[in-house]
Amino acid sequence: MSLRNEISLPTRPVLSHSADAVQANELLFVAGILPVDASGALVGEDDVSKQAQYVFAELDQILAAGGCDGTDVARINVYLTSIEDSSELDEPLLRTCGSARAAGTVVEVRALAVSGARIEIDATAVRSP
């Protein structure tokens, strides 16, 4: 049995040579999630709230595919094109993680890999035994 398993969901776009997540023992490393649909089209246009809702919903699906849920998230990184948008994270983060608090970082970046994207997230989760 392999201690490393790649997870790629058929509903997720292939934007680079990267799996959606990699499971290594009890750890689940979730790759960056951008607000794009299966065809690679931007979701939410210029609305960071809609983009945030979408990326966190995608995180929920990837976590489930790896046998986790939001309460298993140990670390989350958020990349925003404007730090002023950080208030838009509260509701989707609470919906995904509930009262569990992950270690987290929010960073402002000049641009993301998809034109028009205003948010990208990645995460690390620990599967419960």
C-alpha positions in Angstrom: 0.0 0.0 0.0 1.4 3.4 -1.0 1.9 6.0 1.7 1.3 8.7 -1.0 -1.9 9.0 -3.0 -2.8 11.7 -5.6 -6.3 13.0 -5.6 -7.7 14.6 -8.8 -11.4 15.3 -9.1 -13.0 15.1 -12.5 -15.0 18.3 -11.9 -11.8 20.3 -11.3 -9.9 22.1 -14.1 -6.4 21.0 -15.0 -4.4 24.2 -14.9 -0.9 22.8 -14.3 1.0 19.7 -13.6 -0.5 19.4 -10.1 -3.0 17.1 -8.4 -5.9 18.7 -6.5 -4.4 17.2 -3.3 -1.8 14.7 -2.2 -2.5 12.4 0.7 0.6 11.3 2.6 -0.1 9.1 5.5 -2.6 11.0 7.6 -1.8 14.4 6.0 -3.8 15.9 3.1 -2.0 18.6 1.2 -4.5 20.6 -0.9 -3.1 22.5 -3.9 -4.0 26.1 -4.7 -7.7 26.5 -5.5 -8.7 29.3 -7.9 -12.2 30.4 -8.7 -12.5 28.6 -12.0 -15.0 26.0 -13.2 -14.2 22.7 -14.8 -13.6 24.4 -18.2 -11.2 26.8 -16.7 -13.6 29.8 -16.9 -13.5 32.4 -14.1 -16.4 32.1 -11.6 -17.8 35.2 -9.9 -16.5 37.7 -12.4 -15.0 40.6 -10.3 -17.0 39.7 -7.1 -14.5 38.5 -4.5 -17.3 37.3 -2.2 -18.6 35.0 -4.9 -15.1 33.9 -5.7 -14.4 33.1 -2.0 -17.7 31.2 -1.7 -16.7 29.1 -4.7 -13.1 28.3 -3.7 -14.2 27.2 -0.2 -16.9 25.0 -1.7 -14.2 23.4 -3.9 -12.1 23.0 -0.8 -15.0 21.1 0.8 -15.2 18.7 -2.1 -11.4 18.1 -2.2 -11.3 17.5 1.6 -14.2 15.0 1.3 -12.3 13.1 -1.5 -9.4 12.8 0.9 -11.5 11.5 3.8 -11.5 14.9 5.6 -13.7 17.8 6.4 -13.2 21.4 7.4 -12.6 20.5 11.0 -9.5 18.6 9.9 -7.9 21.6 8.4 -4.7 22.4 10.3 -3.3 25.1 8.0 -4.9 27.4 5.4 -3.2 30.0 3.2 -5.2 32.7 1.4 -3.8 34.8 -1.4 -5.7 37.9 -2.2 -5.1 40.6 -4.9 -6.3 43.2 -2.4 -5.8 42.7 1.4 -9.0 44.9 1.8 -11.0 41.9 0.6 -10.0 39.8 3.7 -13.4 40.5 5.4 -15.0 38.4 2.6 -13.3 35.3 4.1 -15.2 35.1 7.4 -18.5 33.5 6.2 -17.1 30.9 3.9 -14.3 30.0 6.3 -16.8 29.5 9.1 -19.1 27.5 6.8 -16.2 25.2 5.9 -14.3 24.9 9.2 -17.0 25.6 11.8 -15.6 26.5 15.2 -12.3 24.7 14.4 -9.5 27.2 14.0 -6.7 26.4 11.6 -3.3 28.1 11.6 -3.6 30.6 8.7 -1.9 33.2 6.6 -3.5 35.9 4.4 -1.1 37.4 1.9 -1.7 40.2 -0.7 -0.3 39.3 -4.1 0.0 41.3 -7.3 -1.7 38.7 -9.5 -2.9 35.1 -9.6 -2.5 32.5 -12.3 -5.9 33.1 -13.8 -6.8 36.6 -15.1 -9.5 38.2 -13.0 -9.1 35.8 -10.0 -9.0 37.8 -6.8 -8.5 34.8 -4.4 -6.6 31.5 -4.2 -6.5 29.2 -1.2 -4.5 26.1 -0.3 -4.7 24.0 2.9 -3.2 21.1 4.8 -5.5 18.8 6.7 -4.9 15.9 9.1 -7.2 12.9 8.7 -8.7 11.6 11.9 -7.9 7.9 12.6 
